[in-house]
Amino acid sequence: MTLILAAGNRDQFIQFSDRRLTYSRGIFTEEADKAISLVCADGRFLVGFCGLARAGNYRTHTWLIETIADCAKVDPRIGPILDALQERVTGTFRTNADILRLPNNDRRMSVLLSGYFYGEDPPLAVCELLTNYDNFLTGEEDLEARSEFSRCFRRETRPSDGPFALVVGIGASNSIKQDDIDVLGSLVKEMKPANAIIGKGVETIRQIADRPSAHALIGKQLSTVCLPRELDQPISCLYHTNTPKPIIFTTAHIDARSAANGIVAFRDGSVHAGPQPDGTLPLIAFPKTGRNAPCPCGSGMKFKRCHGGPKR
């Protein structure tokens, strides 16, 4: 399991995802991407998943990228893409031999999509869940995977009945307290800038990860993707590390605006600097650190005079 949070208003959606993968014997990896940004003919959306991540040769993240891109080749609008994805994922979970070898409760999986539909003016904020066990409208979860994937959604009310603000969580959501939602939701409702919402969201998820109720299913290495409503503003992703790293991870992207011009899909990637003379890779990713605090690299210097300085 994992934790995916989507927080949105009429200006932007931000998706938070922890990067930990677990299995029956513990932690498999701390650095698995679970996020995808999608641009299609009539919308821009953020996609995240929780639950089953891999089984044998099956990989949910890779499967989602390839399948969404494949569905968009037939019709690049979000409605037909989701219709086809729902049919394909149900079929895959019914027939894939690697998935079928798992106990039924280990086959549970949800895909959360949040963003803007540009078929209305102004663009409509929407959030949709494709799942075989969950329902974010009722908060109910099945302990066993259902035989079919179903969909439920929340969307901005038109005409407006007040400020639109939405915070939705999937995955290890039993560890989330209402106070967590309220604090993040207040920033979203007040239309705070992305950096303020991201900062509070990252802090909140790391606090949740420390709770006994999280059962070590949530990691502290995180990815965020910010999707502005306005088309002239780019989608951006950030990597939030809890320890110094020589690498920065990016998230996947699918450009499916036109089937005629071809569908472009990029898997998650990484960036690192060239090796130092001793062959080691220099540290380039750091946890949030005060300027006067000791540098996380262990040099003993203040952060502002080490990796937090202008020359770094």
ChimeraX commands (.cxc) that place a marker at each C-alpha (Angstrom):
marker #1 position 0.00,0.00,0.00 radius 0.5
marker #1 position 1.03,3.64,-0.21 radius 0.5
marker #1 position -0.48,7.08,0.23 radius 0.5
marker #1 position -1.66,9.36,-2.55 radius 0.5
marker #1 position -3.15,12.77,-1.77 radius 0.5
marker #1 position -4.74,15.10,-4.30 radius 0.5
marker #1 position -5.45,18.70,-3.27 radius 0.5
marker #1 position -7.15,21.08,-5.65 radius 0.5
marker #1 position -9.14,24.26,-6.16 radius 0.5
marker #1 position -10.09,26.44,-9.13 radius 0.5
marker #1 position -6.45,27.45,-9.66 radius 0.5
marker #1 position -4.43,24.26,-9.36 radius 0.5
marker #1 position -4.27,20.61,-8.39 radius 0.5
marker #1 position -1.32,19.16,-6.50 radius 0.5
marker #1 position -0.72,15.44,-6.15 radius 0.5
marker #1 position 1.44,14.02,-3.36 radius 0.5
marker #1 position 2.77,10.46,-3.51 radius 0.5
marker #1 position 5.19,8.63,-1.27 radius 0.5
marker #1 position 7.73,6.53,-3.16 radius 0.5
marker #1 position 7.91,3.46,-0.88 radius 0.5
marker #1 position 6.99,-0.01,-2.08 radius 0.5
marker #1 position 6.42,-2.75,0.49 radius 0.5
marker #1 position 5.85,-6.49,0.35 radius 0.5
marker #1 position 5.20,-9.26,2.86 radius 0.5
marker #1 position 8.75,-9.23,4.19 radius 0.5
marker #1 position 9.15,-5.47,4.55 radius 0.5
marker #1 position 10.29,-2.56,2.41 radius 0.5
marker #1 position 11.09,-3.37,-1.22 radius 0.5
marker #1 position 12.32,0.09,-2.26 radius 0.5
marker #1 position 12.06,3.70,-1.15 radius 0.5
marker #1 position 12.24,5.08,-4.69 radius 0.5
marker #1 position 9.33,3.95,-6.83 radius 0.5
marker #1 position 7.41,6.47,-8.92 radius 0.5
marker #1 position 3.61,6.27,-8.65 radius 0.5
marker #1 position 2.75,9.54,-10.44 radius 0.5
marker #1 position 1.85,10.36,-14.05 radius 0.5
marker #1 position 0.81,13.66,-15.62 radius 0.5
marker #1 position -1.56,13.37,-18.57 radius 0.5
marker #1 position -2.39,15.95,-21.23 radius 0.5
marker #1 position -5.19,14.84,-23.57 radius 0.5
marker #1 position -7.45,16.46,-26.17 radius 0.5
marker #1 position -9.87,17.99,-23.64 radius 0.5
marker #1 position -8.06,18.08,-20.31 radius 0.5
marker #1 position -4.95,17.95,-18.14 radius 0.5
marker #1 position -4.80,15.51,-15.25 radius 0.5
marker #1 position -2.61,13.99,-12.56 radius 0.5
marker #1 position -2.69,10.22,-12.11 radius 0.5
marker #1 position -1.56,8.22,-9.09 radius 0.5
marker #1 position -2.10,4.65,-7.94 radius 0.5
marker #1 position -2.04,2.64,-4.73 radius 0.5
marker #1 position -2.34,-1.02,-3.88 radius 0.5
marker #1 position -0.80,-3.67,-6.12 radius 0.5
marker #1 position 2.41,-2.29,-7.64 radius 0.5
marker #1 position 4.05,-5.41,-9.05 radius 0.5
marker #1 position 3.47,-9.13,-9.49 radius 0.5
marker #1 position 5.98,-11.27,-11.37 radius 0.5
marker #1 position 6.64,-9.39,-14.61 radius 0.5
marker #1 position 3.64,-7.09,-14.13 radius 0.5
marker #1 position 4.36,-3.47,-13.08 radius 0.5
marker #1 position 1.37,-1.20,-12.42 radius 0.5
marker #1 position 3.18,2.08,-13.16 radius 0.5
marker #1 position 4.56,0.84,-16.49 radius 0.5
marker #1 position 1.23,-0.79,-17.35 radius 0.5
marker #1 position -0.66,2.44,-16.69 radius 0.5
marker #1 position 1.66,4.53,-18.86 radius 0.5
marker #1 position 1.49,2.09,-21.75 radius 0.5
marker #1 position -2.25,1.43,-21.46 radius 0.5
marker #1 position -3.34,5.07,-21.11 radius 0.5
marker #1 position -1.20,5.95,-24.14 radius 0.5
marker #1 position -2.67,3.02,-26.06 radius 0.5
marker #1 position -6.27,3.98,-25.15 radius 0.5
marker #1 position -5.62,7.56,-26.28 radius 0.5
marker #1 position -4.62,6.37,-29.74 radius 0.5
marker #1 position -8.26,5.38,-30.34 radius 0.5
marker #1 position -9.80,8.56,-28.91 radius 0.5
marker #1 position -7.69,11.20,-27.10 radius 0.5
marker #1 position -10.58,12.63,-25.04 radius 0.5
marker #1 position -10.63,11.89,-21.32 radius 0.5
marker #1 position -14.07,10.25,-21.27 radius 0.5
marker #1 position -13.25,7.54,-23.84 radius 0.5
marker #1 position -9.76,7.11,-22.33 radius 0.5
marker #1 position -11.24,6.33,-18.91 radius 0.5
marker #1 position -13.94,4.06,-20.39 radius 0.5
marker #1 position -11.29,2.06,-22.21 radius 0.5
marker #1 position -8.94,2.04,-19.21 radius 0.5
marker #1 position -11.68,0.69,-16.95 radius 0.5
marker #1 position -12.36,-2.15,-19.39 radius 0.5
marker #1 position -8.66,-2.92,-19.88 radius 0.5
marker #1 position -7.73,-2.97,-16.20 radius 0.5
marker #1 position -10.67,-5.25,-15.35 radius 0.5
marker #1 position -9.60,-7.61,-18.13 radius 0.5
marker #1 position -5.96,-7.57,-17.06 radius 0.5
marker #1 position -6.76,-8.36,-13.43 radius 0.5
marker #1 position -8.99,-11.24,-14.55 radius 0.5
marker #1 position -6.47,-12.83,-16.93 radius 0.5
marker #1 position -2.89,-11.90,-15.97 radius 0.5
marker #1 position -1.27,-15.06,-14.59 radius 0.5
marker #1 position 1.13,-13.19,-12.30 radius 0.5
marker #1 position -1.73,-11.24,-10.71 radius 0.5
marker #1 position -3.94,-14.32,-10.37 radius 0.5
marker #1 position -1.23,-16.11,-8.35 radius 0.5
marker #1 position -1.64,-13.52,-5.58 radius 0.5
marker #1 position -4.10,-13.86,-2.71 radius 0.5
marker #1 position -7.28,-11.95,-3.49 radius 0.5
marker #1 position -6.68,-9.22,-0.94 radius 0.5
marker #1 position -3.26,-8.50,-2.51 radius 0.5
marker #1 position -4.95,-7.77,-5.86 radius 0.5
marker #1 position -6.57,-4.58,-4.59 radius 0.5
marker #1 position -5.66,-1.49,-6.60 radius 0.5
marker #1 position -6.95,2.06,-7.10 radius 0.5
marker #1 position -6.09,4.74,-9.65 radius 0.5
marker #1 position -6.81,8.37,-8.74 radius 0.5
marker #1 position -7.16,11.01,-11.47 radius 0.5
marker #1 position -7.47,14.73,-10.69 radius 0.5
marker #1 position -7.33,17.83,-12.84 radius 0.5
marker #1 position -9.32,19.95,-15.26 radius 0.5
marker #1 position -11.77,19.23,-18.06 radius 0.5
marker #1 position -11.48,21.89,-20.77 radius 0.5
marker #1 position -14.74,20.96,-22.47 radius 0.5
marker #1 position -16.38,23.60,-20.22 radius 0.5
marker #1 position -15.59,27.28,-19.83 radius 0.5
marker #1 position -14.02,27.92,-17.41 radius 0.5
marker #1 position -12.31,24.53,-17.10 radius 0.5
marker #1 position -14.06,22.18,-14.68 radius 0.5
marker #1 position -12.15,20.72,-11.71 radius 0.5
marker #1 position -12.72,16.97,-11.40 radius 0.5
marker #1 position -11.42,14.04,-9.37 radius 0.5
marker #1 position -12.16,10.44,-10.39 radius 0.5
marker #1 position -11.33,7.09,-8.78 radius 0.5
marker #1 position -10.96,3.81,-10.67 radius 0.5
marker #1 position -10.85,0.97,-8.15 radius 0.5
marker #1 position -11.62,-2.65,-7.33 radius 0.5
marker #1 position -12.01,-2.11,-3.57 radius 0.5
marker #1 position -12.34,1.55,-2.53 radius 0.5
marker #1 position -14.94,4.33,-2.54 radius 0.5
marker #1 position -13.78,7.83,-1.61 radius 0.5
marker #1 position -17.35,9.11,-1.58 radius 0.5
marker #1 position -18.36,6.85,1.33 radius 0.5
marker #1 position -14.93,6.13,2.83 radius 0.5
marker #1 position -15.65,2.39,2.67 radius 0.5
marker #1 position -13.02,-0.16,1.63 radius 0.5
marker #1 position -13.47,-3.84,0.77 radius 0.5
marker #1 position -10.96,-6.25,2.30 radius 0.5
marker #1 position -11.02,-8.35,-0.86 radius 0.5
marker #1 position -10.55,-7.25,-4.47 radius 0.5
marker #1 position -13.76,-7.10,-6.47 radius 0.5
marker #1 position -13.94,-8.86,-9.84 radius 0.5
marker #1 position -14.58,-5.59,-11.67 radius 0.5
marker #1 position -13.13,-2.09,-11.44 radius 0.5
marker #1 position -15.71,0.63,-10.85 radius 0.5
marker #1 position -15.55,4.42,-10.97 radius 0.5
marker #1 position -16.72,7.21,-8.69 radius 0.5
marker #1 position -16.05,10.91,-9.00 radius 0.5
marker #1 position -16.24,14.32,-7.38 radius 0.5
marker #1 position -16.32,17.52,-9.36 radius 0.5
marker #1 position -16.68,21.23,-9.03 radius 0.5
marker #1 position -20.30,22.33,-8.64 radius 0.5
marker #1 position -21.74,24.54,-11.36 radius 0.5
marker #1 position -23.25,27.03,-10.74 radius 0.5
marker #1 position -20.89,27.66,-7.85 radius 0.5
marker #1 position -22.17,27.25,-4.29 radius 0.5
marker #1 position -18.99,28.75,-2.80 radius 0.5
marker #1 position -15.21,28.28,-3.01 radius 0.5
marker #1 position -14.21,24.92,-4.43 radius 0.5
marker #1 position -11.59,23.03,-2.42 radius 0.5
marker #1 position -10.93,19.31,-2.46 radius 0.5
marker #1 position -8.48,17.06,-0.60 radius 0.5
marker #1 position -8.74,13.33,-1.38 radius 0.5
marker #1 position -6.54,10.50,-0.11 radius 0.5
marker #1 position -6.25,6.89,-1.25 radius 0.5
marker #1 position -4.09,4.01,-0.07 radius 0.5
marker #1 position -3.12,3.78,3.59 radius 0.5
marker #1 position -5.82,6.32,4.36 radius 0.5
marker #1 position -6.72,4.78,7.76 radius 0.5
marker #1 position -3.66,6.56,9.14 radius 0.5
marker #1 position -4.99,9.97,8.05 radius 0.5
marker #1 position -6.75,12.07,10.69 radius 0.5
marker #1 position -9.46,14.60,9.92 radius 0.5
marker #1 position -7.13,17.30,11.24 radius 0.5
marker #1 position -4.65,16.43,8.48 radius 0.5
marker #1 position -7.33,17.00,5.85 radius 0.5
marker #1 position -8.57,20.17,7.51 radius 0.5
marker #1 position -5.14,21.80,7.73 radius 0.5
marker #1 position -4.27,21.07,4.12 radius 0.5
marker #1 position -7.82,21.85,3.00 radius 0.5
marker #1 position -7.73,25.29,4.60 radius 0.5
marker #1 position -4.68,26.23,2.53 radius 0.5
marker #1 position -6.34,24.95,-0.62 radius 0.5
marker #1 position -9.60,26.81,0.14 radius 0.5
marker #1 position -7.71,30.05,0.84 radius 0.5
marker #1 position -6.04,29.75,-2.59 radius 0.5
marker #1 position -2.55,29.75,-1.08 radius 0.5
marker #1 position 0.38,29.48,-3.53 radius 0.5
marker #1 position 1.62,26.06,-4.60 radius 0.5
marker #1 position 4.80,26.19,-2.52 radius 0.5
marker #1 position 2.81,26.75,0.69 radius 0.5
marker #1 position 0.44,23.84,-0.04 radius 0.5
marker #1 position 3.31,21.56,-1.08 radius 0.5
marker #1 position 5.34,22.41,2.02 radius 0.5
marker #1 position 2.47,21.64,4.37 radius 0.5
marker #1 position 1.49,18.50,2.45 radius 0.5
marker #1 position 5.01,17.05,2.56 radius 0.5
marker #1 position 5.25,17.83,6.28 radius 0.5
marker #1 position 1.86,16.22,6.92 radius 0.5
marker #1 position 2.60,13.00,5.02 radius 0.5
marker #1 position 5.89,12.55,6.87 radius 0.5
marker #1 position 4.07,12.98,10.17 radius 0.5
marker #1 position 1.51,10.40,9.06 radius 0.5
marker #1 position 4.33,8.00,8.11 radius 0.5
marker #1 position 5.59,8.05,11.72 radius 0.5
marker #1 position 2.25,6.96,13.19 radius 0.5
marker #1 position 1.84,3.35,14.35 radius 0.5
marker #1 position -1.38,3.19,12.30 radius 0.5
marker #1 position 0.67,3.61,9.10 radius 0.5
marker #1 position 2.28,0.18,9.73 radius 0.5
marker #1 position 5.44,1.30,7.86 radius 0.5
marker #1 position 3.48,1.34,4.60 radius 0.5
marker #1 position 4.18,5.03,3.93 radius 0.5
marker #1 position 7.64,6.35,3.12 radius 0.5
marker #1 position 9.21,9.78,3.59 radius 0.5
marker #1 position 10.67,10.04,0.11 radius 0.5
marker #1 position 7.99,11.93,-1.82 radius 0.5
marker #1 position 7.07,13.24,-5.23 radius 0.5
marker #1 position 4.70,16.13,-5.91 radius 0.5
marker #1 position 3.22,17.24,-9.21 radius 0.5
marker #1 position 1.56,20.63,-9.61 radius 0.5
marker #1 position -1.03,21.15,-12.34 radius 0.5
marker #1 position -2.20,24.76,-12.92 radius 0.5
marker #1 position -5.64,25.21,-14.48 radius 0.5
marker #1 position -4.42,27.72,-17.07 radius 0.5
marker #1 position -3.03,26.08,-20.19 radius 0.5
marker #1 position -0.20,28.59,-20.56 radius 0.5
marker #1 position 1.26,27.47,-17.22 radius 0.5
marker #1 position 3.41,24.31,-17.27 radius 0.5
marker #1 position 2.96,21.17,-15.19 radius 0.5
marker #1 position 5.84,20.84,-12.73 radius 0.5
marker #1 position 7.16,18.02,-10.54 radius 0.5
marker #1 position 9.35,18.09,-7.44 radius 0.5
marker #1 position 11.32,15.40,-5.61 radius 0.5
marker #1 position 11.35,15.67,-1.82 radius 0.5
marker #1 position 14.07,13.64,-0.17 radius 0.5
marker #1 position 14.40,12.99,3.55 radius 0.5
marker #1 position 18.13,12.25,3.26 radius 0.5
marker #1 position 20.90,13.76,1.08 radius 0.5
marker #1 position 20.99,12.11,-2.35 radius 0.5
marker #1 position 23.22,12.26,-5.44 radius 0.5
marker #1 position 20.14,12.01,-7.65 radius 0.5
marker #1 position 16.85,13.78,-8.33 radius 0.5
marker #1 position 13.90,11.71,-9.55 radius 0.5
marker #1 position 11.28,12.98,-11.98 radius 0.5
marker #1 position 7.79,11.67,-12.73 radius 0.5
marker #1 position 6.19,10.21,-15.85 radius 0.5
marker #1 position 4.27,12.21,-18.47 radius 0.5
marker #1 position 1.88,11.35,-21.31 radius 0.5
marker #1 position 1.09,13.81,-24.11 radius 0.5
marker #1 position -2.07,12.53,-25.79 radius 0.5
marker #1 position -3.47,15.74,-27.26 radius 0.5
marker #1 position -3.79,14.33,-30.75 radius 0.5
marker #1 position -3.91,10.71,-31.84 radius 0.5
marker #1 position -3.23,11.83,-35.44 radius 0.5
marker #1 position 0.08,13.45,-34.45 radius 0.5
marker #1 position 1.13,10.55,-32.25 radius 0.5
marker #1 position 1.03,9.86,-28.53 radius 0.5
marker #1 position 4.18,10.65,-26.57 radius 0.5
marker #1 position 4.86,8.96,-23.24 radius 0.5
marker #1 position 7.85,9.48,-20.94 radius 0.5
marker #1 position 8.59,7.17,-18.06 radius 0.5
marker #1 position 9.97,8.51,-14.80 radius 0.5
marker #1 position 13.58,9.58,-15.07 radius 0.5
marker #1 position 16.40,10.92,-12.96 radius 0.5
marker #1 position 19.04,13.64,-12.97 radius 0.5
marker #1 position 22.49,13.51,-11.39 radius 0.5
marker #1 position 25.71,15.47,-11.72 radius 0.5
marker #1 position 28.88,14.01,-13.21 radius 0.5
marker #1 position 31.22,12.04,-10.94 radius 0.5
marker #1 position 33.83,13.79,-8.82 radius 0.5
marker #1 position 37.57,13.03,-9.25 radius 0.5
marker #1 position 37.29,10.20,-6.71 radius 0.5
marker #1 position 34.47,8.62,-8.73 radius 0.5
marker #1 position 31.67,9.42,-6.29 radius 0.5
marker #1 position 28.56,11.29,-7.35 radius 0.5
marker #1 position 28.09,14.71,-5.68 radius 0.5
marker #1 position 25.04,15.23,-3.49 radius 0.5
marker #1 position 22.42,17.37,-5.23 radius 0.5
marker #1 position 19.15,16.61,-3.41 radius 0.5
marker #1 position 18.66,17.61,0.22 radius 0.5
marker #1 position 15.88,17.63,2.79 radius 0.5
marker #1 position 14.47,21.02,3.73 radius 0.5
marker #1 position 17.16,22.61,5.89 radius 0.5
marker #1 position 17.45,25.96,7.63 radius 0.5
marker #1 position 20.28,28.15,6.34 radius 0.5
marker #1 position 22.03,28.20,9.70 radius 0.5
marker #1 position 21.48,24.51,10.46 radius 0.5
marker #1 position 24.30,21.96,9.96 radius 0.5
marker #1 position 24.51,20.81,6.36 radius 0.5
marker #1 position 22.91,17.34,5.96 radius 0.5
marker #1 position 25.98,16.18,4.02 radius 0.5
marker #1 position 27.85,15.81,7.33 radius 0.5
marker #1 position 30.59,18.36,6.61 radius 0.5
marker #1 position 30.02,20.13,9.93 radius 0.5
marker #1 position 29.49,23.44,8.14 radius 0.5
marker #1 position 26.34,25.51,8.16 radius 0.5
marker #1 position 24.04,24.69,5.27 radius 0.5
marker #1 position 24.33,28.24,3.86 radius 0.5
marker #1 position 28.12,27.88,3.67 radius 0.5
marker #1 position 28.03,24.37,2.22 radius 0.5
marker #1 position 25.44,22.83,-0.10 radius 0.5
marker #1 position 22.96,25.64,0.57 radius 0.5
marker #1 position 25.35,28.33,-0.63 radius 0.5
marker #1 position 24.98,30.19,-3.93 radius 0.5
marker #1 position 27.86,28.33,-5.60 radius 0.5
marker #1 position 26.18,24.98,-5.02 radius 0.5
marker link #1:1,2 radius 0.2
marker link #1:2,3 radius 0.2
marker link #1:3,4 radius 0.2
marker link #1:4,5 radius 0.2
marker link #1:5,6 radius 0.2
marker link #1:6,7 radius 0.2
marker link #1:7,8 radius 0.2
marker link #1:8,9 radius 0.2
marker link #1:9,10 radius 0.2
marker link #1:10,11 radius 0.2
marker link #1:11,12 radius 0.2
marker link #1:12,13 radius 0.2
marker link #1:13,14 radius 0.2
marker link #1:14,15 radius 0.2
marker link #1:15,16 radius 0.2
marker link #1:16,17 radius 0.2
marker link #1:17,18 radius 0.2
marker link #1:18,19 radius 0.2
marker link #1:19,20 radius 0.2
marker link #1:20,21 radius 0.2
marker link #1:21,22 radius 0.2
marker link #1:22,23 radius 0.2
marker link #1:23,24 radius 0.2
marker link #1:24,25 radius 0.2
marker link #1:25,26 radius 0.2
marker link #1:26,27 radius 0.2
marker link #1:27,28 radius 0.2
marker link #1:28,29 radius 0.2
marker link #1:29,30 radius 0.2
marker link #1:30,31 radius 0.2
marker link #1:31,32 radius 0.2
marker link #1:32,33 radius 0.2
marker link #1:33,34 radius 0.2
marker link #1:34,35 radius 0.2
marker link #1:35,36 radius 0.2
marker link #1:36,37 radius 0.2
marker link #1:37,38 radius 0.2
marker link #1:38,39 radius 0.2
marker link #1:39,40 radius 0.2
marker link #1:40,41 radius 0.2
marker link #1:41,42 radius 0.2
marker link #1:42,43 radius 0.2
marker link #1:43,44 radius 0.2
marker link #1:44,45 radius 0.2
marker link #1:45,46 radius 0.2
marker link #1:46,47 radius 0.2
marker link #1:47,48 radius 0.2
marker link #1:48,49 radius 0.2
marker link #1:49,50 radius 0.2
marker link #1:50,51 radius 0.2
marker link #1:51,52 radius 0.2
marker link #1:52,53 radius 0.2
marker link #1:53,54 radius 0.2
marker link #1:54,55 radius 0.2
marker link #1:55,56 radius 0.2
marker link #1:56,57 radius 0.2
marker link #1:57,58 radius 0.2
marker link #1:58,59 radius 0.2
marker link #1:59,60 radius 0.2
marker link #1:60,61 radius 0.2
marker link #1:61,62 radius 0.2
marker link #1:62,63 radius 0.2
marker link #1:63,64 radius 0.2
marker link #1:64,65 radius 0.2
marker link #1:65,66 radius 0.2
marker link #1:66,67 radius 0.2
marker link #1:67,68 radius 0.2
marker link #1:68,69 radius 0.2
marker link #1:69,70 radius 0.2
marker link #1:70,71 radius 0.2
marker link #1:71,72 radius 0.2
marker link #1:72,73 radius 0.2
marker link #1:73,74 radius 0.2
marker link #1:74,75 radius 0.2
marker link #1:75,76 radius 0.2
marker link #1:76,77 radius 0.2
marker link #1:77,78 radius 0.2
marker link #1:78,79 radius 0.2
marker link #1:79,80 radius 0.2
marker link #1:80,81 radius 0.2
marker link #1:81,82 radius 0.2
marker link #1:82,83 radius 0.2
marker link #1:83,84 radius 0.2
marker link #1:84,85 radius 0.2
marker link #1:85,86 radius 0.2
marker link #1:86,87 radius 0.2
marker link #1:87,88 radius 0.2
marker link #1:88,89 radius 0.2
marker link #1:89,90 radius 0.2
marker link #1:90,91 radius 0.2
marker link #1:91,92 radius 0.2
marker link #1:92,93 radius 0.2
marker link #1:93,94 radius 0.2
marker link #1:94,95 radius 0.2
marker link #1:95,96 radius 0.2
marker link #1:96,97 radius 0.2
marker link #1:97,98 radius 0.2
marker link #1:98,99 radius 0.2
marker link #1:99,100 radius 0.2
marker link #1:100,101 radius 0.2
marker link #1:101,102 radius 0.2
marker link #1:102,103 radius 0.2
marker link #1:103,104 radius 0.2
marker link #1:104,105 radius 0.2
marker link #1:105,106 radius 0.2
marker link #1:106,107 radius 0.2
marker link #1:107,108 radius 0.2
marker link #1:108,109 radius 0.2
marker link #1:109,110 radius 0.2
marker link #1:110,111 radius 0.2
marker link #1:111,112 radius 0.2
marker link #1:112,113 radius 0.2
marker link #1:113,114 radius 0.2
marker link #1:114,115 radius 0.2
marker link #1:115,116 radius 0.2
marker link #1:116,117 radius 0.2
marker link #1:117,118 radius 0.2
marker link #1:118,119 radius 0.2
marker link #1:119,120 radius 0.2
marker link #1:120,121 radius 0.2
marker link #1:121,122 radius 0.2
marker link #1:122,123 radius 0.2
marker link #1:123,124 radius 0.2
marker link #1:124,125 radius 0.2
marker link #1:125,126 radius 0.2
marker link #1:126,127 radius 0.2
marker link #1:127,128 radius 0.2
marker link #1:128,129 radius 0.2
marker link #1:129,130 radius 0.2
marker link #1:130,131 radius 0.2
marker link #1:131,132 radius 0.2
marker link #1:132,133 radius 0.2
marker link #1:133,134 radius 0.2
marker link #1:134,135 radius 0.2
marker link #1:135,136 radius 0.2
marker link #1:136,137 radius 0.2
marker link #1:137,138 radius 0.2
marker link #1:138,139 radius 0.2
marker link #1:139,140 radius 0.2
marker link #1:140,141 radius 0.2
marker link #1:141,142 radius 0.2
marker link #1:142,143 radius 0.2
marker link #1:143,144 radius 0.2
marker link #1:144,145 radius 0.2
marker link #1:145,146 radius 0.2
marker link #1:146,147 radius 0.2
marker link #1:147,148 radius 0.2
marker link #1:148,149 radius 0.2
marker link #1:149,150 radius 0.2
marker link #1:150,151 radius 0.2
marker link #1:151,152 radius 0.2
marker link #1:152,153 radius 0.2
marker link #1:153,154 radius 0.2
marker link #1:154,155 radius 0.2
marker link #1:155,156 radius 0.2
marker link #1:156,157 radius 0.2
marker link #1:157,158 radius 0.2
marker link #1:158,159 radius 0.2
marker link #1:159,160 radius 0.2
marker link #1:160,161 radius 0.2
marker link #1:161,162 radius 0.2
marker link #1:162,163 radius 0.2
marker link #1:163,164 radius 0.2
marker link #1:164,165 radius 0.2
marker link #1:165,166 radius 0.2
marker link #1:166,167 radius 0.2
marker link #1:167,168 radius 0.2
marker link #1:168,169 radius 0.2
marker link #1:169,170 radius 0.2
marker link #1:170,171 radius 0.2
marker link #1:171,172 radius 0.2
marker link #1:172,173 radius 0.2
marker link #1:173,174 radius 0.2
marker link #1:174,175 radius 0.2
marker link #1:175,176 radius 0.2
marker link #1:176,177 radius 0.2
marker link #1:177,178 radius 0.2
marker link #1:178,179 radius 0.2
marker link #1:179,180 radius 0.2
marker link #1:180,181 radius 0.2
marker link #1:181,182 radius 0.2
marker link #1:182,183 radius 0.2
marker link #1:183,184 radius 0.2
marker link #1:184,185 radius 0.2
marker link #1:185,186 radius 0.2
marker link #1:186,187 radius 0.2
marker link #1:187,188 radius 0.2
marker link #1:188,189 radius 0.2
marker link #1:189,190 radius 0.2
marker link #1:190,191 radius 0.2
marker link #1:191,192 radius 0.2
marker link #1:192,193 radius 0.2
marker link #1:193,194 radius 0.2
marker link #1:194,195 radius 0.2
marker link #1:195,196 radius 0.2
marker link #1:196,197 radius 0.2
marker link #1:197,198 radius 0.2
marker link #1:198,199 radius 0.2
marker link #1:199,200 radius 0.2
marker link #1:200,201 radius 0.2
marker link #1:201,202 radius 0.2
marker link #1:202,203 radius 0.2
marker link #1:203,204 radius 0.2
marker link #1:204,205 radius 0.2
marker link #1:205,206 radius 0.2
marker link #1:206,207 radius 0.2
marker link #1:207,208 radius 0.2
marker link #1:208,209 radius 0.2
marker link #1:209,210 radius 0.2
marker link #1:210,211 radius 0.2
marker link #1:211,212 radius 0.2
marker link #1:212,213 radius 0.2
marker link #1:213,214 radius 0.2
marker link #1:214,215 radius 0.2
marker link #1:215,216 radius 0.2
marker link #1:216,217 radius 0.2
marker link #1:217,218 radius 0.2
marker link #1:218,219 radius 0.2
marker link #1:219,220 radius 0.2
marker link #1:220,221 radius 0.2
marker link #1:221,222 radius 0.2
marker link #1:222,223 radius 0.2
marker link #1:223,224 radius 0.2
marker link #1:224,225 radius 0.2
marker link #1:225,226 radius 0.2
marker link #1:226,227 radius 0.2
marker link #1:227,228 radius 0.2
marker link #1:228,229 radius 0.2
marker link #1:229,230 radius 0.2
marker link #1:230,231 radius 0.2
marker link #1:231,232 radius 0.2
marker link #1:232,233 radius 0.2
marker link #1:233,234 radius 0.2
marker link #1:234,235 radius 0.2
marker link #1:235,236 radius 0.2
marker link #1:236,237 radius 0.2
marker link #1:237,238 radius 0.2
marker link #1:238,239 radius 0.2
marker link #1:239,240 radius 0.2
marker link #1:240,241 radius 0.2
marker link #1:241,242 radius 0.2
marker link #1:242,243 radius 0.2
marker link #1:243,244 radius 0.2
marker link #1:244,245 radius 0.2
marker link #1:245,246 radius 0.2
marker link #1:246,247 radius 0.2
marker link #1:247,248 radius 0.2
marker link #1:248,249 radius 0.2
marker link #1:249,250 radius 0.2
marker link #1:250,251 radius 0.2
marker link #1:251,252 radius 0.2
marker link #1:252,253 radius 0.2
marker link #1:253,254 radius 0.2
marker link #1:254,255 radius 0.2
marker link #1:255,256 radius 0.2
marker link #1:256,257 radius 0.2
marker link #1:257,258 radius 0.2
marker link #1:258,259 radius 0.2
marker link #1:259,260 radius 0.2
marker link #1:260,261 radius 0.2
marker link #1:261,262 radius 0.2
marker link #1:262,263 radius 0.2
marker link #1:263,264 radius 0.2
marker link #1:264,265 radius 0.2
marker link #1:265,266 radius 0.2
marker link #1:266,267 radius 0.2
marker link #1:267,268 radius 0.2
marker link #1:268,269 radius 0.2
marker link #1:269,270 radius 0.2
marker link #1:270,271 radius 0.2
marker link #1:271,272 radius 0.2
marker link #1:272,273 radius 0.2
marker link #1:273,274 radius 0.2
marker link #1:274,275 radius 0.2
marker link #1:275,276 radius 0.2
marker link #1:276,277 radius 0.2
marker link #1:277,278 radius 0.2
marker link #1:278,279 radius 0.2
marker link #1:279,280 radius 0.2
marker link #1:280,281 radius 0.2
marker link #1:281,282 radius 0.2
marker link #1:282,283 radius 0.2
marker link #1:283,284 radius 0.2
marker link #1:284,285 radius 0.2
marker link #1:285,286 radius 0.2
marker link #1:286,287 radius 0.2
marker link #1:287,288 radius 0.2
marker link #1:288,289 radius 0.2
marker link #1:289,290 radius 0.2
marker link #1:290,291 radius 0.2
marker link #1:291,292 radius 0.2
marker link #1:292,293 radius 0.2
marker link #1:293,294 radius 0.2
marker link #1:294,295 radius 0.2
marker link #1:295,296 radius 0.2
marker link #1:296,297 radius 0.2
marker link #1:297,298 radius 0.2
marker link #1:298,299 radius 0.2
marker link #1:299,300 radius 0.2
marker link #1:300,301 radius 0.2
marker link #1:301,302 radius 0.2
marker link #1:302,303 radius 0.2
marker link #1:303,304 radius 0.2
marker link #1:304,305 radius 0.2
marker link #1:305,306 radius 0.2
marker link #1:306,307 radius 0.2
marker link #1:307,308 radius 0.2
marker link #1:308,309 radius 0.2
marker link #1:309,310 radius 0.2
marker link #1:310,311 radius 0.2
marker link #1:311,312 radius 0.2
view
